[in-house]
Amino acid sequence: MSISPFTKAQLLPQEETLEILKQKGELFIGIPKEAHFQERRVCLTPDAVSALTANGHRVLFESGAGEGANFKDKNYSEAGAEVTKDTAKVYSCPIILKVEPPSLDEIKLINPQTILISALQIKTQNKSYFEALAKKRITALAFEYIKDDDGQYPAVSSLSEIAGTASILIASELLSNINGGNGLMMGNINGVPPTEVVILGAGTVGEFAARSAMGLGANVKVFDSSITRLRRLQNNLGRTLYTSTMQPKNLLKALKRCDVAIGAVRGTNRAPVIVTESMVANMKSGSVVIDVSIDMGGCFETSEVTTHDRPTFEHNGVVHYCVPNIPARYSRTASVSISNIFTPYLLEIGEYGGIENALRFDRGLKNGLYFYHGILTNKSVAEWFGLEYRDANLLIF
């Protein structure tokens, strides 16, 4: 009897493992100037451009794209970017990096098979936007859908941190006499009762609003429908503060006494209306409402969209601030924050030799993909607009 040189296990059929070659590639990134109304942010800071060019990548920067965030063209050229006034030339780059999603006119300037990385802002889009991307066979990633290793959305979290902190800074401005307010300071003055702040929503916006208000010495009350979120907020702050579920009686009492109310409640489609018109009517004259949820419809019934030029209006003697894009008010901080998120992903795409391999290896990045060579790959976008979609996992092996 002959003895086989192989074990029984070795003779069984095995899965074939194909090695995917990771070969570093050179990226050519175009950064156009934002044309959207009151958008002052830029995707990459000069420091980020310097990191990319040091790794052998090219950056074509449209002249004036950084001005809104107080970055000069000179800062970018010294960091290694090529600066041009030719908008069409920037849009002809193989990778386009933007804060706002491109308009239909801007999509016309983009070459077929281009990679687009920007916000998607699904609530502001229409069907024609996706049809235009499909026609150009574009691969598009939405930065608000990209996940990190912890399963969080880093872009959303960073901008929410800014919006939460900003809401308290804006409220304190609106309370001052110079802006026609009640002349109140947030607090921390010996012998003077602190300002009362009510925060609706215990997410990232609510947490950073509470952190800022408490830091200024205000008395803070946080309301949320989730005990888990309230517990997490209190743990993150490391301090005991007033928390409550959305009990109408408690909420009405708190709103009657407060000087500032921050709306930071999100919904799946529309933000739920938590505060009715009659509840606002019971608030103190000169009190301030900052509705951070206004981009999703607002959680105060009396809220109406305002702009950075005319940010406030009065209703029943209550000042309302309802600007949808609060982080653009602090454009430099917001730009640094966005740049910190983009840069590692761009370097990673370069290390993997292109977007294809990067999507294969990074599931969080793949989560941001909503168009792949002109094929819609995001289920929620497809359902929202009644479009057909394909699973990205079936397209990218």
C-alpha positions in Angstrom: 0.0 0.0 0.0 1.5 3.3 -1.1 1.5 6.1 1.5 0.2 9.5 0.3 2.6 12.4 0.8 -0.5 14.6 1.7 -2.7 14.5 4.7 -6.4 14.0 4.3 -7.1 17.7 5.2 -4.6 18.8 2.4 -6.5 16.7 -0.2 -9.8 18.5 0.5 -10.7 21.3 -1.9 -9.5 24.6 -0.6 -10.7 28.2 -1.1 -8.5 30.1 -3.6 -7.1 33.3 -2.0 -6.3 35.9 -4.5 -3.8 38.5 -3.4 -4.9 42.1 -4.2 -1.9 44.1 -5.1 -1.6 47.3 -3.1 0.4 49.7 -5.2 0.8 53.3 -4.1 -0.8 55.7 -6.6 -0.5 59.4 -7.3 -3.7 61.4 -6.8 -4.7 64.5 -8.7 -7.2 66.5 -6.6 -9.1 69.5 -7.7 -10.5 71.9 -5.1 -13.0 74.4 -6.6 -14.2 77.6 -5.0 -17.6 77.1 -3.2 -20.3 78.9 -5.1 -23.2 78.0 -2.8 -24.9 80.8 -0.9 -23.0 81.9 2.2 -20.7 78.8 2.1 -17.3 80.0 3.4 -15.6 76.7 4.3 -12.9 74.9 2.3 -12.1 71.2 2.3 -8.4 71.3 2.8 -6.2 73.6 4.8 -2.7 74.6 3.6 -1.2 72.1 6.1 -3.3 69.3 4.7 -2.2 70.2 1.2 1.4 70.1 2.3 0.9 66.6 3.7 -0.6 65.4 0.4 2.0 67.0 -1.8 4.8 65.6 0.4 3.3 62.1 -0.3 3.6 62.7 -4.0 0.0 63.8 -4.8 -1.0 66.8 -6.9 -3.5 69.4 -5.8 -5.1 71.9 -8.2 -6.6 74.8 -6.2 -9.0 77.4 -7.5 -7.9 80.9 -6.7 -9.9 82.4 -3.8 -11.3 79.0 -2.6 -9.8 79.5 0.8 -10.6 83.2 1.3 -13.9 82.6 3.2 -11.9 80.7 5.8 -9.1 83.3 5.8 -6.6 81.2 3.9 -4.7 83.0 1.1 -3.8 81.6 -2.3 -0.1 82.2 -1.3 -0.5 79.8 1.7 -1.7 77.1 -0.7 1.0 77.6 -3.3 3.7 77.6 -0.6 2.2 74.3 0.6 2.7 72.8 -2.9 -0.6 73.3 -4.6 -1.0 74.6 -8.1 -3.3 77.6 -8.0 -5.4 78.6 -11.0 -8.2 81.0 -11.8 -9.6 78.5 -14.4 -12.7 76.9 -12.8 -13.2 74.5 -15.7 -9.6 73.2 -15.3 -10.2 72.5 -11.6 -13.4 70.6 -12.4 -11.5 68.5 -15.0 -9.3 66.8 -12.2 -9.8 63.1 -11.7 -10.8 63.7 -8.0 -13.0 66.6 -7.0 -13.2 67.7 -3.4 -16.0 70.0 -2.2 -17.9 71.0 0.9 -21.3 71.5 -0.7 -22.6 69.1 -3.4 -22.0 70.4 -6.9 -24.8 72.2 -8.7 -26.1 70.9 -12.1 -24.0 73.5 -13.9 -20.9 72.4 -12.0 -21.6 68.7 -12.8 -21.5 69.7 -16.5 -17.8 70.8 -16.0 -16.9 67.4 -14.4 -15.3 64.8 -16.7 -16.8 61.3 -17.0 -15.5 58.7 -14.5 -14.5 61.4 -12.1 -14.4 60.7 -8.3 -16.5 63.2 -6.4 -16.1 63.6 -2.6 -18.5 66.1 -1.0 -21.5 66.4 1.2 -24.7 65.0 -0.2 -27.3 66.9 1.8 -30.1 64.5 0.7 -32.9 66.8 2.0 -31.9 69.6 -0.5 -31.4 67.3 -3.5 -33.7 66.3 -6.4 -33.8 63.5 -8.9 -32.0 65.5 -11.6 -28.8 65.6 -9.5 -28.5 61.8 -9.4 -29.5 61.5 -13.1 -26.6 64.0 -14.0 -24.1 61.9 -11.9 -25.3 58.7 -13.6 -24.9 60.2 -17.0 -21.3 61.1 -16.3 -20.6 57.6 -14.7 -19.3 59.4 -11.6 -18.1 57.6 -8.4 -19.4 59.7 -5.5 -18.8 59.6 -1.8 -20.8 61.6 0.8 -18.6 62.6 3.7 -21.6 62.7 6.1 -22.1 58.9 5.5 -18.4 57.9 6.0 -17.9 55.8 9.2 -14.8 55.5 11.4 -13.5 52.4 13.2 -16.0 52.9 16.0 -19.0 53.0 13.7 -19.4 56.8 14.2 -19.8 59.4 11.5 -16.7 61.6 12.0 -17.8 64.5 9.7 -21.3 64.7 11.3 -19.8 64.6 14.8 -17.2 67.3 14.2 -19.8 69.7 12.6 -22.2 68.9 15.4 -19.6 69.8 18.0 -19.1 73.2 16.3 -22.9 73.8 16.0 -23.4 72.9 19.7 -20.7 75.2 21.0 -21.7 77.9 18.5 -25.4 77.8 19.6 -24.4 79.0 23.1 -21.9 81.6 21.8 -24.6 83.0 19.5 -27.2 83.0 22.3 -24.9 84.9 24.6 -24.4 87.5 21.9 -28.2 87.8 21.3 -28.7 88.3 25.1 -26.4 91.3 25.2 -27.7 94.9 25.1 -25.7 95.7 22.0 -27.9 93.2 20.0 -31.1 94.5 21.7 -31.2 91.6 24.2 -32.1 91.5 27.9 -28.6 92.5 28.9 -27.9 89.1 30.5 -24.5 87.4 30.9 -24.5 83.6 31.0 -23.4 83.4 34.6 -20.5 82.8 36.9 -20.8 86.2 38.6 -20.9 86.0 42.4 -24.2 86.9 43.9 -26.0 87.0 40.5 -28.4 84.2 39.6 -27.1 82.3 36.5 -28.9 82.4 33.1 -31.3 79.5 32.6 -30.6 77.3 29.5 -32.9 74.6 28.2 -31.5 72.1 25.7 -33.7 69.8 23.7 -31.8 66.7 22.5 -28.9 64.9 24.2 -26.9 64.1 21.1 -23.5 65.6 20.1 -25.0 69.1 19.5 -26.8 68.9 22.9 -23.7 67.7 24.7 -21.5 70.4 23.4 -24.1 73.1 24.0 -24.4 71.9 27.6 -20.6 71.8 27.9 -20.3 75.4 26.7 -23.2 76.7 28.7 -22.0 75.1 31.9 -18.5 76.4 31.2 -19.9 79.9 31.1 -21.7 79.4 34.4 -25.3 78.9 33.1 -27.8 76.7 34.8 -28.5 73.9 32.2 -31.5 71.6 31.8 -31.4 68.9 29.1 -34.5 67.1 27.7 -34.4 64.0 25.5 -36.8 61.1 24.8 -34.0 58.6 25.4 -32.7 57.7 28.9 -29.6 56.1 27.3 -28.6 59.4 25.5 -29.2 61.4 28.7 -27.1 59.0 30.7 -24.3 59.1 28.1 -24.4 62.9 28.0 -24.1 63.1 31.8 -21.2 60.5 31.8 -19.4 62.4 29.0 -19.7 65.8 30.9 -18.6 64.1 34.1 -20.9 66.4 36.1 -24.4 66.1 37.5 -27.0 68.3 35.7 -30.8 68.4 35.4 -31.9 65.9 32.8 -35.5 64.9 32.0 -37.4 62.9 29.4 -39.8 64.9 27.2 -42.5 65.3 29.9 -44.8 68.1 28.7 -45.4 69.5 32.2 -41.7 69.6 33.1 -40.7 71.0 29.6 -43.4 73.7 29.8 -42.2 74.8 33.3 -38.6 74.9 32.2 -39.4 76.9 29.0 -41.4 79.5 31.0 -38.3 80.1 33.2 -35.5 79.9 30.7 -33.6 82.7 29.0 -32.2 80.5 26.2 -33.7 77.4 24.5 -31.6 75.3 22.1 -33.3 72.9 19.7 -31.1 70.0 18.9 -33.5 67.1 18.2 -33.0 65.2 15.0 -35.5 62.9 13.2 -35.1 60.3 10.4 -36.9 62.4 7.8 -38.0 65.6 9.6 -37.1 66.9 13.1 -40.1 66.4 15.4 -41.9 69.5 16.6 -41.3 69.5 20.4 -42.3 73.1 21.3 -45.6 74.3 20.1 -46.5 78.0 19.3 -48.5 78.2 22.6 -45.4 77.0 24.5 -43.3 79.7 22.8 -46.0 82.3 23.7 -45.5 81.4 27.4 -41.7 82.1 27.3 -40.2 85.2 28.8 -40.0 88.3 26.6 -36.5 88.8 25.2 -35.6 85.1 25.7 -33.7 83.4 22.8 -34.4 80.3 20.7 -31.6 78.8 18.7 -33.1 76.1 16.5 -30.1 74.0 15.3 -32.5 71.4 13.8 -33.8 73.9 11.3 -32.0 72.1 8.4 -34.5 69.3 9.1 -37.5 71.5 9.6 -36.9 72.7 13.1 -38.2 71.4 16.5 -39.9 74.7 17.4 -43.3 75.2 15.7 -42.5 79.0 15.3 -39.1 78.4 13.5 -38.6 79.7 10.0 -35.3 79.5 8.0 -33.1 82.6 8.3 -29.7 83.5 6.7 -26.3 84.6 8.1 -27.1 88.1 6.8 -30.5 88.3 8.6 -30.2 85.6 11.2 -33.0 86.4 13.6 -36.7 87.3 13.9 -39.1 87.9 16.8 -42.2 85.9 17.5 -44.3 86.7 20.5 -41.4 88.7 21.9 -39.0 85.7 21.7 -35.9 86.1 19.5 -35.5 83.1 17.0 -32.1 82.3 15.4 -32.8 79.7 12.6 -29.7 79.6 10.3 -29.3 76.1 8.8 -25.5 76.2 8.3 -24.2 77.4 11.7 -20.6 75.9 11.2 -20.1 78.2 8.2 -20.2 81.2 10.7 -17.0 79.8 12.1 -15.5 78.9 8.7 -11.9 78.6 9.7 -12.5 76.2 12.6 -15.0 74.2 10.5 -12.5 74.0 7.6 -9.7 72.7 9.9 -12.2 70.2 11.3 -13.3 69.0 7.8 -9.7 68.9 6.6 -8.7 66.7 9.5 -11.3 64.2 8.4 -10.5 64.3 4.6 -6.7 64.2 4.7 -6.2 60.7 6.2 -8.8 59.2 3.8 -7.0 60.8 0.8 -3.7 59.5 2.0 -5.2 56.1 2.4 -6.7 56.1 -1.1 -3.2 57.0 -2.4 -1.6 54.2 -0.3 -4.1 51.7 -1.8 -3.4 52.9 -5.3 -6.8 54.3 -5.9 -10.4 54.4 -4.8 -11.2 50.8 -5.9 -8.8 49.1 -3.4 -9.5 51.7 -0.7 -13.2 50.8 -0.9 -12.3 47.0 -0.7 -10.3 47.4 2.4 -12.1 50.2 4.3 -15.7 49.4 5.1 -16.3 52.8 6.7 -15.2 54.6 3.5 -17.4 52.2 1.5 -20.3 53.3 3.7 -19.9 56.8 2.3 -20.2 55.6 -1.3 -23.5 56.4 -3.0 -22.5 56.3 -6.7 -20.2 53.8 -8.3 -19.3 54.4 -11.9 -22.8 56.0 -12.4 -24.7 53.2 -10.5 -26.6 54.3 -7.4 -25.4 52.2 -4.4 -27.2 53.9 -1.5 -30.5 52.3 -0.4 -31.9 55.3 1.5 -31.2 57.7 -1.4 -32.9 55.2 -3.8 -36.0 54.9 -1.5 -36.1 58.7 -1.0 -36.2 59.5 -4.7 -37.8 56.3 -6.1 -34.6 55.3 -8.0 -33.1 51.8 -8.6 -29.9 50.9 -6.8 -27.4 48.1 -6.6 -25.6 46.9 -3.5 -22.0 48.2 -3.5 -20.7 44.8 -2.2 -21.9 43.2 -5.4 -20.0 45.7 -7.5 -16.8 45.9 -5.5 -15.3 42.5 -4.7 
